[in-house]
C-alpha cells in the first residue's frame, strides 16, 4: 500500500449557498476538484494582507465564506 501524499483529512460543513459559491469559483477557474479549490482558497486566505486571527472563544459557526454570513475572520462586520 502506498503512502498518501496528503494523509490528513479535514471535514467541513457548508450551506447549500456556500457550496454553490465554492463550485462556481472552482468551475470558473477550472480547478480539478473541490479539494484543490479549497486548498487554493486557504492558501490565498493565509497569505492575504490583514488576515485577522480568531477571537478567543470564537465558534465554528462564526466563520462563513459568503459576505452575508455576519462574521468574517472571527470579527463582527458592522
N, C-alpha and C positions, 0 to 999 in steps of 0.2 A: 504494500500500500504506500502510495506517495504522500509526502507531507504537503499540506495545503500552503499556498503562497500567503494567504490571509487567514490564519487559523482562528481569529477572533470574530465572533458574531455579535451583531447589535440589532435588537428588535425595537422598532418604534411603532407607535400608533398614530395614524393620521385620520383626519376627517376626509370625507369624500371630496370636498373642495380643495383641501391641501394636496391630496393625491392627484387630482386633476391638474393643479398648478405644477406639481413636480413632473407629471407626464408631459404636459405641454412644453415645459422648459427643456426636458430631456429630448423630445422629438424635434424641437426647433434647432437643437444643437447636434442632432444625430448621435446622441450618446448611445452606446451599445446596450446598456442595462440600467435599471433603477439604481442598482448598487453603484455603478460608475457615476451616475448623475449625483447621487447623494455624496459620494466621496469628493467629487468636484465642488459641490456646494459647500461642504465642510472645509475643504482646502481654502476656498475663496473667503469664507467667513473667518477662519482663523488668521488669515493674512490681511484682513481688512484693517484699515486705519480706524482708530477709535473704538475698537471692539471692547465692550463692557463685560466685566466678569459678573457672574451671577450674584445677586444679593444674597446674603446669608438668610437661610430659611426659604429661599425660592423653591417653588414646586414645579414639577414637570409640566403641569397644565398652564404655567405662566409663560411658556415658550411656544410660540406658533411660528409658522412660516409665511402667513399671509398678513398684510397690513392691518386688517380689521380684527386681529386676534387679541388686541388690548394691551399686550405687553411684549416688548422686544428686548432681547438680551437681558431679561430679568429686571428691567426698569420700566415703570409705567410711562405710557405716552400721554401727554396732555394736549 
